[in-house]
Amino acid sequence: MAAAAAAAGAAFLDPLAGGWFTGPASDLIGDDGVHPDDAGHAYMAELMQPAVVAELDAIRAAR
C-alpha cells in the first residue's frame, strides 16, 4: 500500500508500523483481534488528523 500511495503522490500512514495499537492501545482492537473497535477508530482519527491537515494545507498552498 505504501508503494501504491507513493506512486500516486499520496501520503500513507501505517498504524501497524507506527505501533499505534501496542501497549495500552491494544485494548482498542475489537473482538476479532484484527480490526479497531469504535474507540480504536476514534483513536486513529486523532492520530491521522494532523497528517490530513498537513496534506490539505500543502494542496491549498500549491494552488
C-alpha positions as CSV (number, residue, x, y, z in Angstrom):
1,M,0.0,0.0,0.0
2,A,2.8,2.4,0.8
3,A,4.3,1.9,-2.7
4,A,0.9,2.5,-4.3
5,A,0.4,5.7,-2.3
6,A,3.8,6.9,-3.2
7,A,3.2,6.2,-6.9
8,A,0.0,8.2,-6.7
9,G,1.7,11.0,-4.9
10,A,-0.4,10.4,-1.8
11,A,0.6,10.3,1.8
12,F,0.5,6.9,3.6
13,L,0.1,6.4,7.3
14,D,0.8,2.9,8.7
15,P,-0.7,2.3,12.1
16,L,0.9,-1.1,12.4
17,A,4.5,0.2,11.6
18,G,3.8,3.2,13.8
19,G,2.9,0.9,16.8
20,W,-0.4,2.7,17.2
21,F,-2.1,-0.3,18.7
22,T,0.6,-1.6,21.1
23,G,0.7,-1.3,24.9
24,P,-2.5,0.2,26.4
25,A,-3.9,1.0,22.9
26,S,-4.1,-2.8,22.2
27,D,-7.4,-2.6,24.1
28,L,-8.8,-0.7,21.2
29,I,-8.8,-3.7,18.9
30,G,-12.1,-5.4,18.5
31,D,-13.2,-8.9,19.4
32,D,-11.9,-10.3,16.1
33,G,-8.4,-9.4,17.3
34,V,-7.6,-7.6,14.0
35,H,-9.8,-4.5,13.5
36,P,-10.2,-1.5,15.7
37,D,-13.4,-1.1,17.7
38,D,-15.3,2.2,17.7
39,A,-12.9,3.7,20.2
40,G,-10.0,2.5,18.1
41,H,-11.3,4.2,15.1
42,A,-11.7,7.4,17.0
43,Y,-8.1,7.0,18.3
44,M,-6.9,6.5,14.7
45,A,-8.7,9.6,13.6
46,E,-7.0,11.7,16.3
47,L,-3.6,10.4,15.2
48,M,-4.3,10.9,11.5
49,Q,-5.8,14.4,11.8
50,P,-2.5,16.3,11.8
51,A,-1.3,14.5,8.7
52,V,-4.6,15.1,6.9
53,V,-4.5,18.8,7.7
54,A,-0.9,19.0,6.6
55,E,-1.7,17.3,3.2
56,L,-4.7,19.6,2.7
57,D,-2.6,22.7,3.6
58,A,0.0,21.6,1.0
59,I,-2.6,21.2,-1.7
60,R,-4.1,24.6,-0.9
61,A,-0.6,26.2,-1.0
62,A,0.1,24.6,-4.4
63,R,-2.9,26.3,-5.9
